[in-house]
Amino acid sequence: MSNIPPYTIPSMITITPAATLETLAGFDTVIDVRTPAEFAQDHIPGARNCPVLSNEERHEVGLLYAKAPFEARKLGAGLVAKNIAAMLQTSLSDRPKSWRPLLYCWRGGMRSQSAAVWFNLIGWRAEYLAGGYKTWRRHVLRSLETLPATLTWRVVCGATGSGKTRLLVALAEQGHQILDLEATAAHRGSVFGDLPNQDQPTQRWFETCLVEKLESFDPTKPVYIEAESRNIGKRTLSNALLEAMRAAPCLEIQAPLESRLAYVLAEYAHLGDDPTLLATRLERLRGSINTNTMARWQKWAREGNLTDLFRELITDYYDPLYARSQSKNFRRYADAQQLEIKNISELTSDFRLPIWQFF
């Protein structure tokens, strides 16, 4: 007779969805079972991507579903089972019996529920998020419209190259609250603002990151933010955040032109690596610049003469643009507190704002 003990398939169990997003902290791991493409668009911060269908598999099942729903479900079930089996043998093989994961898919449907059922049959206390990713997305959109008004803002203004970002970094290193929109958007906010070898996040992930930061702030303390327009590269600010910025007190950095030019030359030195691309980007300004000036700037760009180019860009384009836009967009700009510095290199972690700036 065989010595193998009998094995009884566990009885079916009821999987209870998590009631709210507030329960996320109670789980050991948040698992996004959507495809890698869906995960790349946006996801709950800290979530791990364990797709039960690949990008290609989900596309295949979707096409079949339009013609034969039953056959599509059968195909999908087989693929999901195969992929869950692969997870159990690889990325999840070391999880102990006490592991408690929360799973979510697009809307809390079959993908997350299927994984939750199997995980619970194994012995893990797995749940799926009611409403799935769409619950998270609604939370993000709602938070973007409500949180900005609950915070105390201080807007850091200053002409191009005045070191606004350096001031924010210095304040953060001193323990003050900052919201660095350009870092979050991976863009410096001008027609030359693309970062080398770095794409901007998707609009949805940008908004998720903003909400994560907004939720982390203490509403009893000021939050310093750089003056920005609605668009930062291809990313867009919410109406509520933009309105909160425009209504806030302003702090304006004033620095000498030569110091600003040196700062810009250092920050944008990579633009000299591709003179043809730089000349092409200058074309975006053609509607605002006369023909002779544009020809001169493109000549300097192709020659790699960034010093003369950036000097005139600052004095003839960006400074006049700044003068027009600040009073128009920031209602308290006329009463801005002035912060005069001789050299932008002063803006380090040792720099201290005058005490009145913190009120």
PyMOL commands that set and color helices and strands:
alter all, ss='L'
color gray80, all
select helices_A, chain A and resi 21-26+36-41+55-67+69-89+110-122+132-146+148-150+164-173+181-185+203-216+239-246+257-267+269-273+275-288+291-303+306-329+333-335+344-346+355-358
alter helices_A, ss='H'
color red, helices_A
select strands_A, chain A and resi 29-32+48-49+101-104+127-128+152-158+177-179+222-226+231-232+235-236+250-254+337-340
alter strands_A, ss='S'
color yellow, strands_A
deselect
rebuild
show_as cartoon
